[in-house]
């Protein structure tokens, strides 16, 4: 079983508590092939890499020489990823260090395979990110690199950029070391398997520490005022020859693992700002008007929001399994808009912070799947070594924010179109049927409802009198896969 959630995440086989809701479409994958192909064509998503790019990638993989590197092959790294993943950007190891901790985070050394100005470099600048779809993906780099020579596959010796992050007893970041090294990832396990081992007490010491370290970092994020939206994501699962729509919430281990990535990004931003050069991931503070609107909506729904309780603290405690919580969480996403990238060489930009992380932050952990990380890693290496970044990095900095901005917009549109397509196919065989739903958005004259089963979020007609958080019944009036439009009527 595989699962489409954007960003390459997948289904898990073990989940404590209530399992995700699943609704079988009872149609073969052939019913979807033409639709997925049409979405790819609409968004200009390439089906393959040009021959010259593949040829260069094969040659670079074959001729790669690791050069002088620290030998860290004895460290028992483990990669925690969706099941079946082969584009492994990161591998983790941790140990106790006095009263604190030492985290080792190995990142795929993509720059060692991509020649600046070459065919691969030109192609990946046009792509920006890996795009994931239920039937197949459009990888940023050719598979010979992204799923082969550059990927931190288990049991293989691989070049990596390794972060050594020292933490105190409370999870506070101390010394940071960044170095090129040779590593050997011991194992690749799914989030579900990692959660099972941790919960059962069978996890290795480093994996067991992930709960402890991730928990401490999460507490520090809360203390800083970071915002985590816990609304379950709308996903597409492929099981054999059928697809399903599900809502799926993150496992605790996914959040702990994410904290290691965030920690590394915070360390990277610190190095960049100290060196006076780099590219930051930024997000402006929540718009006060949107926050005030959310307060009014909470009051209308009868949800208590004390005047002295901050927006992050309020959002963090909302329960997505309640009608009121689902509605308010959907609304709260509006306050987290405006994310971007800020490149600088000299004085720092006017905005350096990321309000979701509540810290300065940089993307430096996913170079196989995201273009900007390759540059960020080179800046961090240079900053740690007290030198200027390579010329090819400096030459690219000015254009990176625009490249990544347009790339991310295309990515969001592509992912939404894929989900819209599957929604129309799901409901196309349910015309005239009625389903319970919750009103999760009211904006001007548009009403958005969330169906629990099947897992659909869509606009509805005849909903002008429905209020935010209302539990309603909707009828499927139409669903057209060609236009990806669903017609729901609130009864």
Rosetta blueprint (number, residue, H / E / L):
1 X L
2 X E
3 X E
4 X E
5 X L
6 X L
7 X L
8 X L
9 X L
10 X L
11 X L
12 X L
13 X L
14 X L
15 X L
16 X L
17 X L
18 X L
19 X L
20 X L
21 X L
22 X E
23 X E
24 X E
25 X L
26 X L
27 X L
28 X L
29 X L
30 X H
31 X H
32 X H
33 X H
34 X H
35 X H
36 X H
37 X H
38 X H
39 X H
40 X H
41 X H
42 X H
43 X L
44 X L
45 X L
46 X L
47 X L
48 X L
49 X L
50 X L
51 X H
52 X H
53 X H
54 X H
55 X H
56 X H
57 X H
58 X H
59 X H
60 X H
61 X H
62 X H
63 X H
64 X L
65 X L
66 X L
67 X L
68 X L
69 X L
70 X E
71 X E
72 X L
73 X L
74 X L
75 X L
76 X L
77 X L
78 X E
79 X E
80 X E
81 X L
82 X L
83 X L
84 X L
85 X L
86 X L
87 X L
88 X L
89 X L
90 X E
91 X E
92 X E
93 X E
94 X E
95 X E
96 X E
97 X E
98 X L
99 X L
100 X E
101 X E
102 X E
103 X E
104 X E
105 X E
106 X E
107 X E
108 X E
109 X L
110 X H
111 X H
112 X H
113 X L
114 X L
115 X L
116 X L
117 X L
118 X L
119 X H
120 X H
121 X H
122 X H
123 X H
124 X H
125 X H
126 X H
127 X H
128 X L
129 X E
130 X L
131 X E
132 X L
133 X L
134 X L
135 X L
136 X L
137 X L
138 X E
139 X L
140 X L
141 X L
142 X L
143 X H
144 X H
145 X H
146 X H
147 X H
148 X H
149 X H
150 X L
151 X L
152 X L
153 X L
154 X L
155 X L
156 X L
157 X E
158 X E
159 X E
160 X E
161 X E
162 X E
163 X E
164 X E
165 X E
166 X E
167 X E
168 X L
169 X L
170 X L
171 X L
172 X L
173 X E
174 X E
175 X E
176 X E
177 X E
178 X E
179 X E
180 X E
181 X E
182 X E
183 X E
184 X E
185 X L
186 X L
187 X E
188 X E
189 X E
190 X L
191 X H
192 X H
193 X H
194 X H
195 X H
196 X H
197 X H
198 X H
199 X H
200 X H
201 X L
202 X L
203 X L
204 X L
205 X H
206 X H
207 X H
208 X H
209 X H
210 X H
211 X H
212 X H
213 X H
214 X H
215 X H
216 X H
217 X H
218 X H
219 X H
220 X H
221 X H
222 X H
223 X H
224 X H
225 X L
226 X L
227 X L
228 X L
229 X L
230 X L
231 X L
232 X L
233 X E
234 X E
235 X E
236 X E
237 X E
238 X E
239 X E
240 X L
241 X L
242 X E
243 X E
244 X E
245 X E
246 X E
247 X E
248 X E
249 X L
250 X L
251 X L
252 X H
253 X H
254 X H
255 X H
256 X H
257 X H
258 X H
259 X H
260 X H
261 X H
262 X H
263 X H
264 X H
265 X H
266 X H
267 X H
268 X H
269 X H
270 X H
271 X H
272 X H
273 X H
274 X H
275 X H
276 X L
277 X E
278 X E
279 X E
280 X E
281 X E
282 X E
283 X E
284 X L
285 X L
286 X L
287 X L
288 X H
289 X H
290 X H
291 X H
292 X H
293 X H
294 X H
295 X H
296 X H
297 X H
298 X H
299 X H
300 X H
301 X L
302 X L
303 X L
304 X L
305 X L
306 X L
307 X L
308 X L
309 X L
310 X L
311 X H
312 X H
313 X H
314 X H
315 X H
316 X H
317 X L
318 X L
319 X L
320 X L
321 X L
322 X L
323 X H
324 X H
325 X H
326 X H
327 X H
328 X H
329 X H
330 X H
331 X H
332 X H
333 X H
334 X H
335 X H
336 X H
337 X L
338 X L
339 X L
340 X E
341 X E
342 X E
343 X E
344 X E
345 X E
346 X L
347 X L
348 X L
349 X L
350 X L
351 X L
352 X L
353 X E
354 X E
355 X L
356 X L
357 X L
358 X L
359 X E
360 X E
361 X L
362 X L
363 X L
364 X L
365 X L
366 X L
367 X L
368 X L
369 X L
370 X E
371 X H
372 X H
373 X H
374 X H
375 X H
376 X H
377 X H
378 X H
379 X H
380 X H
381 X H
382 X H
383 X H
384 X H
385 X H
386 X L
387 X L
388 X L
389 X L
390 X L
391 X H
392 X H
393 X H
394 X H
395 X H
396 X H
397 X H
398 X H
399 X H
400 X H
401 X H
402 X H
403 X H
404 X H
405 X H
406 X H
407 X H
408 X H
409 X H
410 X H
411 X H
412 X H
413 X H
414 X H
415 X H
416 X H
417 X H
418 X H
419 X H
420 X H
421 X H
422 X H
423 X H
424 X H
425 X H
426 X H
427 X H
428 X H
429 X L
430 X L
431 X L
432 X L
433 X L
434 X E
435 X E
436 X E
437 X E
438 X E
439 X E
440 X E
441 X E
442 X E
443 X E
444 X L
445 X L
446 X E
447 X E
448 X E
449 X E
450 X E
451 X E
452 X L
453 X L
454 X L
455 X L
456 X E
457 X E
458 X E
459 X E
460 X E
461 X E
462 X L
463 X L
464 X L
465 X L
466 X L
467 X L
468 X L
469 X L
470 X L
471 X E
472 X E
473 X E
474 X E
475 X E
476 X E
477 X E
478 X E
479 X E
480 X E
481 X L
482 X L
483 X L
484 X L
485 X E
486 X E
487 X E
488 X E
489 X E
490 X E
491 X L
